[in-house]
Amino acid sequence: MVKVLVVDDDESLRMLYSKELLEEGYEVRTVPSGQDALESIKQSRPDVVVLDIKMEGLDGLSVLDMIMKHDRTIPVVLNTAYSTFKSDFSTWSADAYIVKSSDLSELKDTIKQMLEPS
């Protein structure tokens, strides 16, 4: 089963993403912080990480950098409410960039595309 790690400091979004992605057939783990994400990745490698950018403490861009240093093969979807980060050079190492929406179809489609064999 495909493992998706959702990293977001908003509990209601973690619950929504978990519910929606479970319905898609994924195994979903959620964590509220960047530090928790890094610990989770060390314990069990996810197939995809959905990562918020603006979080207290360790922000998503720092976490992205650390994930890339740990294992470049883990696909990362930056998922943020701020479209302005898209032009930030530090976001370019992510595999995808999605602006948060109540409609999760773009996120679901992006995850599916990332998991398709090349």
C-alpha positions in Angstrom: 0.0 0.0 0.0 1.2 3.5 -0.9 2.3 5.5 2.2 1.5 9.3 2.2 2.9 11.5 4.9 0.9 14.8 5.4 2.7 17.5 7.3 0.5 20.5 8.3 0.1 22.5 11.5 -3.6 22.8 11.0 -5.4 19.9 12.7 -8.6 20.2 10.6 -6.7 20.1 7.4 -4.7 17.0 8.5 -8.0 15.3 9.3 -9.6 16.3 6.0 -6.5 15.2 4.0 -6.3 11.9 5.9 -10.0 11.1 5.3 -9.8 12.0 1.6 -6.5 10.2 0.9 -7.7 7.1 2.9 -10.7 7.0 0.6 -8.3 6.9 -2.4 -6.7 3.8 -0.9 -3.5 5.3 0.5 -2.0 4.6 3.9 -1.9 8.0 5.5 0.2 9.3 8.4 -0.2 12.9 9.6 2.1 15.0 11.7 1.7 18.6 12.9 5.3 19.9 12.5 8.4 19.8 10.5 10.4 18.1 13.2 7.8 15.4 13.5 7.9 14.9 9.8 11.7 14.3 9.8 11.4 11.8 12.7 8.5 10.0 10.9 10.5 9.8 7.6 13.5 8.3 9.5 11.2 5.7 11.1 9.3 4.7 7.9 10.0 6.0 4.4 6.8 7.4 2.9 6.1 7.1 -0.9 5.0 10.8 -1.0 5.2 13.7 1.4 2.5 16.5 1.3 4.2 19.4 3.0 2.9 22.7 4.2 5.3 25.6 4.0 4.2 28.0 6.7 4.5 26.2 10.0 5.9 27.3 13.4 9.3 26.1 14.3 10.8 24.3 11.4 9.1 25.6 8.3 8.3 23.5 5.2 11.2 24.9 3.1 13.7 23.8 5.7 12.0 20.4 6.0 12.1 20.1 2.2 15.9 20.8 2.2 16.4 18.2 4.9 14.3 15.6 3.1 16.3 16.2 -0.1 19.6 15.7 1.9 18.2 12.5 3.5 16.6 10.9 0.5 16.2 12.7 -2.9 14.0 9.9 -4.2 11.0 10.8 -1.9 8.5 12.9 -3.9 7.4 16.0 -2.1 4.3 18.1 -2.8 4.5 21.6 -1.4 0.9 22.4 -0.3 0.4 26.0 0.9 -2.1 28.7 1.1 0.4 31.2 -0.4 1.0 31.2 -4.2 3.8 33.7 -3.7 6.2 30.9 -2.6 6.0 29.4 -6.1 8.6 31.9 -7.4 10.9 31.3 -4.4 14.0 29.4 -5.7 14.0 27.1 -2.6 10.7 25.6 -3.6 12.0 24.3 -7.0 13.4 21.1 -5.5 9.9 20.0 -4.7 8.2 17.7 -7.2 5.0 19.7 -7.2 3.5 22.9 -5.8 -0.2 23.2 -5.0 -2.1 26.0 -3.5 -4.5 24.8 -0.8 -8.1 24.4 -1.7 -11.2 22.8 -0.2 -11.3 20.8 -3.5 -8.6 18.2 -3.1 -8.8 16.9 -6.7 -5.6 18.6 -7.8 -3.7 17.2 -4.8 -5.1 13.7 -5.5 -4.3 13.9 -9.2 -0.8 15.1 -8.5 -0.1 12.3 -6.0 -1.4 9.7 -8.6 0.8 11.2 -11.3 3.9 11.1 -9.0 3.3 7.4 -8.3 2.9 6.4 -11.9 5.9 4.5 -13.3 8.0 6.7 -15.7 
